[in-house]
Amino acid sequence: MHLTNALGNEKNAHMVRLQLAKADDVTRSAAAEQLKKVALRLFAERGVDGVTVREIAAAAGQKNHGAVGYYFGSKEALVRAIVMDGAVALDRERNAALDSLERQGGPRTIREVVDILVRPVLGLPDEHYVQFIVIFAMTHRDMMLDAIDPAWNIAYGRCLDHLRRLMPRLSPGLQNQRFVFMGAYISAVLSARQRALVDHSRAHPMWGSESSLEHFMQSLVALLDAPADLPQEMLEGIGGGAGAIPEQPGPVG
């Protein structure tokens, strides 16, 4: 009888320990997510170098100024985690959209590919990611690219492969230049849009309208599809080019 009670007590104690451990994991996860959310906003506003780990901890409501180190190990690790969060979300959405179109024999138009590149960015849950990644790419591009696991940036390359097929009038060299222009255009316009929409002090009717987004998408298609009216010596300077894009794209573009 005593042995049975002892075993029962030990089992109950074990269950309590498991429940406490699970609760602690949930608390740690919530605290880490809050740190990432606050850091993302501050980085978007002031850049990575303009924010200290103490400021992040304080803004996140953490009494421990070493919270970033406790949950992530370092500020750099926190930045990498934020970069990857957005990259993973974008890659999943873009791959899912591509898979769906490919099952139907597409994409058949440049516009369909443009939609796949842009719409997932608009659907990101955090309103500061694009601003953050554009600033970070300008100031720490090597670190940004190093933070992105190639396995989570596959969809962008798939989109480029379809665009090459849909842009047969342009040589590989011209295609590569258009892709660089496209990435810069997507990043700059969507960053400006996001910066305006997080400013709730006044209305931003242009940036918030569906018609402006549609115009942006159409202009992006035009950028990709326009013929190149260049003298022969300029075309030779650009060259045929290889199939690969000259530089690795970021998660947005």
Secondary structure in CASP SS format (residue, H / E / C, confidence):
PFRMAT SS
TARGET T0000
AUTHOR 0000-0000-0000
METHOD secondary structure of the structure
MODEL  1
M C 1.00
H H 1.00
L H 1.00
T H 1.00
N H 1.00
A H 1.00
L H 1.00
G H 1.00
N H 1.00
E H 1.00
K H 1.00
N H 1.00
A H 1.00
H H 1.00
M H 1.00
V H 1.00
R H 1.00
L H 1.00
Q H 1.00
L H 1.00
A H 1.00
K H 1.00
A H 1.00
D H 1.00
D H 1.00
V H 1.00
T H 1.00
R H 1.00
S H 1.00
A H 1.00
A H 1.00
A H 1.00
E H 1.00
Q H 1.00
L H 1.00
K H 1.00
K H 1.00
V H 1.00
A H 1.00
L H 1.00
R H 1.00
L H 1.00
F H 1.00
A H 1.00
E H 1.00
R H 1.00
G C 1.00
V H 1.00
D H 1.00
G H 1.00
V C 1.00
T C 1.00
V H 1.00
R H 1.00
E H 1.00
I H 1.00
A H 1.00
A H 1.00
A H 1.00
A C 1.00
G C 1.00
Q C 1.00
K C 1.00
N C 1.00
H C 1.00
G C 1.00
A H 1.00
V H 1.00
G H 1.00
Y H 1.00
Y H 1.00
F H 1.00
G C 1.00
S C 1.00
K H 1.00
E H 1.00
A H 1.00
L H 1.00
V H 1.00
R H 1.00
A H 1.00
I H 1.00
V H 1.00
M H 1.00
D H 1.00
G H 1.00
A H 1.00
V H 1.00
A H 1.00
L H 1.00
D H 1.00
R H 1.00
E H 1.00
R H 1.00
N H 1.00
A H 1.00
A H 1.00
L H 1.00
D H 1.00
S H 1.00
L H 1.00
E H 1.00
R H 1.00
Q C 1.00
G C 1.00
G C 1.00
P C 1.00
R C 1.00
T C 1.00
I H 1.00
R H 1.00
E H 1.00
V H 1.00
V H 1.00
D H 1.00
I H 1.00
L H 1.00
V H 1.00
R H 1.00
P H 1.00
V H 1.00
L H 1.00
G C 1.00
L C 1.00
P C 1.00
D C 1.00
E C 1.00
H C 1.00
Y H 1.00
V H 1.00
Q H 1.00
F H 1.00
I H 1.00
V H 1.00
I H 1.00
F H 1.00
A H 1.00
M H 1.00
T H 1.00
H C 1.00
R H 1.00
D H 1.00
M H 1.00
M H 1.00
L H 1.00
D H 1.00
A H 1.00
I C 1.00
D C 1.00
P H 1.00
A H 1.00
W H 1.00
N C 1.00
I H 1.00
A H 1.00
Y H 1.00
G H 1.00
R H 1.00
C H 1.00
L H 1.00
D H 1.00
H H 1.00
L H 1.00
R H 1.00
R H 1.00
L H 1.00
M C 1.00
P C 1.00
R C 1.00
L C 1.00
S C 1.00
P H 1.00
G H 1.00
L H 1.00
Q H 1.00
N H 1.00
Q H 1.00
R H 1.00
F H 1.00
V H 1.00
F H 1.00
M H 1.00
G H 1.00
A H 1.00
Y H 1.00
I H 1.00
S H 1.00
A H 1.00
V H 1.00
L H 1.00
S H 1.00
A H 1.00
R H 1.00
Q H 1.00
R H 1.00
A H 1.00
L H 1.00
V C 1.00
D C 1.00
H C 1.00
S C 1.00
R C 1.00
A C 1.00
H C 1.00
P H 1.00
M H 1.00
W H 1.00
G H 1.00
S C 1.00
E H 1.00
S H 1.00
S H 1.00
L H 1.00
E H 1.00
H H 1.00
F H 1.00
M H 1.00
Q H 1.00
S H 1.00
L H 1.00
V H 1.00
A H 1.00
L H 1.00
L H 1.00
D H 1.00
A C 1.00
P C 1.00
A C 1.00
D C 1.00
L C 1.00
P C 1.00
Q H 1.00
E H 1.00
M H 1.00
L H 1.00
E H 1.00
G H 1.00
I H 1.00
G C 1.00
G C 1.00
G C 1.00
A C 1.00
G C 1.00
A C 1.00
I C 1.00
P C 1.00
E C 1.00
Q C 1.00
P C 1.00
G C 1.00
P C 1.00
V C 1.00
G C 1.00
END
